[in-house]
């Protein structure tokens, strides 16, 4: 069914069955190789959307790839794919990383080191 549906969508519009559609599409600027059943259907939906049909407008938006949920889902997918591959990883706060490596915050480590230097100087 998928194969036949794609075949039907990509077929040229029948001149005998839909001469007015062909004329309309030519007036809109479509080249002859673009005057397919798919183009005719999309133009028909576009007209419905322009007349205020919200479902037709949503269909056009979604078909154009502008649905926000799909855009967000695609961005999340790309991020996770890059993260898992080790690409484009950003480190926002090094304190967390240093704490993980050294076991304490960098500032705490520096003040501890300064304190032990002061004790050594007192002993000398």
C-alpha positions in Angstrom: 0.0 0.0 0.0 2.9 2.3 0.8 4.4 1.7 -2.6 1.1 2.4 -4.4 0.4 5.5 -2.3 3.9 6.9 -3.2 3.3 6.0 -6.9 -0.1 7.8 -6.9 1.3 10.9 -5.2 4.2 11.2 -7.6 2.1 10.7 -10.8 1.3 13.7 -12.9 -2.2 15.1 -12.5 -4.5 13.6 -15.1 -5.3 16.3 -17.7 -8.5 14.6 -18.6 -9.8 14.3 -15.0 -8.4 17.6 -13.6 -7.8 20.2 -16.3 -8.6 23.1 -14.0 -6.1 21.9 -11.3 -3.4 21.8 -13.9 -4.3 25.3 -15.1 -4.3 26.6 -11.5 -0.9 25.0 -10.7 0.6 26.5 -13.9 -0.7 29.9 -12.9 0.8 29.5 -9.5 4.2 29.0 -11.2 4.7 25.3 -10.8 6.8 23.7 -13.6 5.2 20.8 -15.5 7.4 18.2 -13.7 6.1 19.5 -10.4 2.4 19.2 -11.3 1.8 15.9 -9.5 -1.1 14.6 -7.4 1.0 15.4 -4.3 1.4 19.0 -5.3 -2.3 19.3 -6.1 -3.2 17.8 -2.7 -0.9 20.1 -0.9 -2.2 23.2 -2.7 -5.7 22.0 -1.9 -4.8 21.8 1.8 -3.0 25.1 1.7 -6.2 26.7 0.3 -8.2 25.1 3.1 -5.7 26.5 5.6 -5.9 29.9 4.0 -9.7 29.8 4.4 -9.3 29.2 8.1 -9.4 25.4 8.4 -7.2 24.9 11.5 -6.7 21.2 10.9 -5.5 22.0 7.4 -3.2 24.6 8.8 -1.8 22.1 11.3 -1.3 19.6 8.5 0.6 22.1 6.4 2.8 23.1 9.4 3.5 19.5 10.3 4.2 18.5 6.8 6.7 21.4 6.5 8.4 20.1 9.6 7.5 23.1 11.8 5.7 21.3 14.6 7.4 22.4 17.8 7.1 19.0 19.6 8.8 17.3 16.6 11.5 20.0 16.5 12.2 19.6 20.2 12.2 15.8 20.0 14.7 16.0 17.1 16.9 18.3 19.1 16.9 16.0 22.1 17.6 13.0 19.9 20.6 14.8 18.3 21.9 16.0 21.7 21.7 12.4 23.1 23.3 11.0 20.1 26.2 13.5 20.3 26.5 13.0 24.0 26.7 9.2 23.7 29.3 9.6 21.0 31.3 12.1 23.1 30.8 15.0 20.7 29.9 18.6 21.6 30.0 18.0 25.4 29.8 21.3 27.3 31.0 21.7 30.8 29.2 24.6 32.5 30.7 24.5 35.9 34.2 23.2 36.6 33.7 23.2 40.4 31.5 20.1 40.1 34.2 18.3 38.0 37.0 19.4 40.3 35.0 18.2 43.3 34.4 14.9 41.6 38.2 14.5 40.8 39.7 15.9 44.0 37.0 15.2 46.5 36.5 18.9 47.5 36.0 22.3 46.0 39.1 24.0 44.6 38.7 27.0 46.9 38.7 24.7 49.9 41.8 23.0 48.7 43.7 26.3 48.2 42.8 27.6 51.7 43.9 24.3 53.2 47.2 24.5 51.3 47.8 28.1 52.5 47.0 27.1 56.1 49.6 24.3 56.0 52.2 26.6 54.5 51.6 29.1 57.3 52.1 26.3 59.9 55.4 25.3 58.2 56.7 28.9 58.3 55.9 29.1 62.0 57.9 25.9 62.7 61.0 27.2 60.9 
